[in-house]
Structures are given as structure tokens and as C-alpha cells.
Amino acid sequence: MADKRDYYEVLGVGKSASDDEIKKAFRKQAKKYHPDLNPGNKEAEAKFKEVNEAYEVLSDKEKRSRYDRYGFAGVDPNFGAGSTAYGGGNPFGQDIDIGDIFNSFFGGFGVRNARNQNAPRRGSDVEATLTISFEEAAKGCKKEITYQNVENCKACKGTGASEGTKMKTCPDCKGTGQVTTQKRTPFGVVQTSQACDKCRGKGKVIEKPCPKCSGVGRSRNSRTVTVTVPAGISQDQIINIGGHGNSGYNGGPAGDLHIYVNVKKHEIFDRKGDDVWCEIPITFTQAALGHEVIVPTLDGKASYMVHPGTQPGDIFKLKGKGIQHLNSRGRGDQYVKVTVEVPRNLSEDQKNILRQFDSSCTTKNYQKRSSFFDKVKSLFKD
């Protein structure tokens, strides 16, 4: 464990960080080191695994509590267990209940049962990041994503016992899962009940641990699923796949897989809501005389007639050429901003032609310019 970095340091948060702060930090680091964004980068791949490991612990209240108290030992598979033969220790967040203690004075007593450790419980959720292109977000797609989750060991089917063997009744608690102690005090007899340390409240212990999972009954696996990405999804939205998270306990249902969507930036298009924006450069002559231009859209090329006298910064709209509304009909629009490119590297002949053209122009040709200088004259008029 000496080579491990502190989990809080890995995510870049303090020990007092809230659940939301931890989640935001995880998403930021996961995107930074995601294999899709760092193909072939072994260092980034190692960082990505380190970030996932840190988040698995710090996002689980019980694991985080054990980690805060005992460090890496608190989340070690054999934490709190004298021997794996008794199935002790669980790195995957299984509850360890200590029975509630009730004091009764003047000779009385009280006992309250701890939560049944053999009751079915739902598995925890798992998070992953999926990176898609701008077009895939706009149109929708199917993508494969590989992630890690915790499942019941296939060799022992989650029992923790070696194949051909069975669990036996715990000798300490006689199968009840609890041990009771009494202590005489000046106020009377105090009786306490708590989960049995030997069987962790299950009432049964393992004689021969499964060699595949060392008696834990669970193992971490890499899993690949096909994800249907709906058209119109945007950055940081979440796709939920039920039952693809960590396996449940004692026959309980599995948790869910939460997939955070990361949309790559486009070289030409920007997105505002469900509208698409882009800029298109035209020449001075095209702007002055009008011209049919070719505009790139998500559906391919479209033609548009720029009207004569188009000014830099003018915007025109292509209706229905935007992004599909998420989970509904219709699409946004595409807005195209015009930029007029001033020619460079002119020859002497070209310069002379422009000078002749400029000298032929009047205030009628440059209304904005004339209006501006009229205002300047009035501003400084005596």
C-alpha cells in the first residue's frame, strides 16, 4: 500500500469535501485521463484507474468512513478479519452493523437487534464517461463502453465458500448473528447486543474459502455494453442503464450504471441550446454585390444567397438545420454569422483599381460612415 497516493489527493479535494464536490472532482479527472482522449498513453490509463479507485471509496459513505479512520487498511479485503476462512472483511461496501446498545437502570435490560445481514440488499451504482463527437450527439448513435463493476464470484456464486463445501453455523453466536453480554453496574444490569465479530452478523462462517475470491464472494470485472445515445444529447448529461452497476447482496438487485456524456468540440460548429452556430467568410465583392455561398450544415452542404450590401457581423438563419430536440420532435435552427475578409498582398494594379473605386464612392455608398462623422462634427462644434 506504500506506493498508493492518498485518495483525496488523487481527486484534488480536501477531507471535508462534500459528496457533490467529490463527484465533480471525479468527473473532471476522469475526463482528463479517459483512454478515449489519451489513446496509447499508459500513464493516462494508470491515472484513470487510480481516479476510479479513489472515487469508488470516497463516494461510498461507509468505505469513506473506514478510510478516514484506518487509511488503506480500512478498505483492504481483509479489514477487520482474523481469517478469511470466516469470510471477514469486504472491500466492496457491504454493511458491518454494530448492534444498538440499550441501557436499562435499576436491574432492567434492553436489547435491539442489528439489521439482518442476510437480507437482500441493492448493489451500489457505478459511473463511467463516454466521449462522442459533435455529430453523434446531434444525430444519436450506438457506442460500446467498457467499465469496471463488482459482481458475485462465478466460482462460488457469491457464497465465498470453495466449490463442494458449505457454510456452517457460527459457533460463537449459534447462528443468530448477534452476541449478547451482560455487565453489572451500580445502577443494575446492563445488557448489550451487537453483531458477531466472527461471522459479521451473518450467522454462518466459511470452512474453506473460495480460491478465486479468497472467501469474499465478489470480484471486480471489466464489462462492455452497447449504449444507445439519443439524438440531441448534450455535454454532461447522464445516460442511465439499470441493473448494470455492482451486484446486490444476498440476492438483492444490482445497482445502475450512470454514463456521463462528454461531447468533443467541433472545428466549425458551436452549440447554443438546440441551435447550431457557425461563421462563414466572404469577400468584399461578394458582400457588396450579393453572392450565392455554400454553407456547411449537419445534413451536408446548403446554398444561401447573400443579399447585396451584406455587412460584417450580419446573421442569417437556416430554419430546421439545428439539433434534434432531445426525446421530442423537431429541430433547432442554424445561425450563420458573416465575416467579410479584407484582401491582403495586393498588387499595384489592384491597389490602383481600389483607389479608383474609392474615389467614385459617395456618402450614399457609406451611410453608416457618413452618419458617424456627422455626429463627431456636432460633438466638437463650437
ZIZI-V917835 format. One record per backbone hydrogen bond with DSSP energy under -0.5 kcal/mol. CO is the residue of the C=O (numbers start at 0). NH is the residue of the N-H. If there is no record, write none. Layout:
# ZIZI-V917835
CO:NH
CO:NH
This chain:
# ZIZI-V917835
0:3
5:9
6:10
7:11
7:12
13:16
17:21
18:22
19:23
20:24
21:25
22:26
23:27
24:28
25:29
26:30
27:31
28:32
29:33
33:36
33:37
37:40
39:41
40:44
41:45
42:46
43:47
44:48
45:49
46:50
47:51
48:52
49:53
50:54
51:55
52:56
53:57
54:58
56:59
58:60
59:63
60:64
61:65
62:66
63:67
64:68
65:69
66:70
69:72
70:73
71:74
72:75
75:78
77:80
82:85
82:87
83:86
89:92
96:98
99:101
99:111
100:102
101:109
104:107
109:101
115:118
120:248
123:245
123:254
125:257
127:259
129:131
129:261
131:263
132:136
133:137
134:138
135:139
136:231
136:232
137:323
140:228
142:226
144:224
146:222
148:150
148:220
149:246
150:218
152:156
152:157
155:158
159:209
161:164
165:206
167:204
169:173
169:174
172:175
176:195
178:193
180:191
182:189
184:187
186:105
186:106
187:184
188:190
189:182
191:180
193:178
195:199
195:200
198:201
200:116
202:169
204:167
207:161
209:213
209:214
212:215
216:152
218:150
220:148
222:146
224:144
224:226
226:142
226:228
227:229
228:140
229:232
230:326
233:236
236:260
237:239
238:258
239:241
240:243
240:256
245:254
248:120
248:251
251:247
252:122
254:244
255:125
255:257
256:240
256:258
257:127
257:259
258:238
259:129
260:235
260:262
261:131
261:263
268:265
269:276
271:274
273:322
273:331
274:271
275:334
276:269
277:336
279:338
281:340
282:286
283:287
284:288
285:289
286:308
286:309
290:292
290:305
292:294
292:303
294:301
296:299
299:296
301:294
303:292
303:305
305:290
306:309
310:313
313:337
315:335
316:318
317:320
317:333
320:297
322:331
324:327
329:324
331:321
332:275
333:317
334:277
334:336
335:315
336:279
337:312
338:281
338:340
339:341
340:283
346:350
347:351
348:352
349:353
350:354
351:355
352:356
353:357
354:358
355:359
356:359
356:360
357:360
361:364
361:365
365:369
366:370
367:371
368:372
369:373
370:374
371:375
372:376
373:377
374:378
375:379
377:380
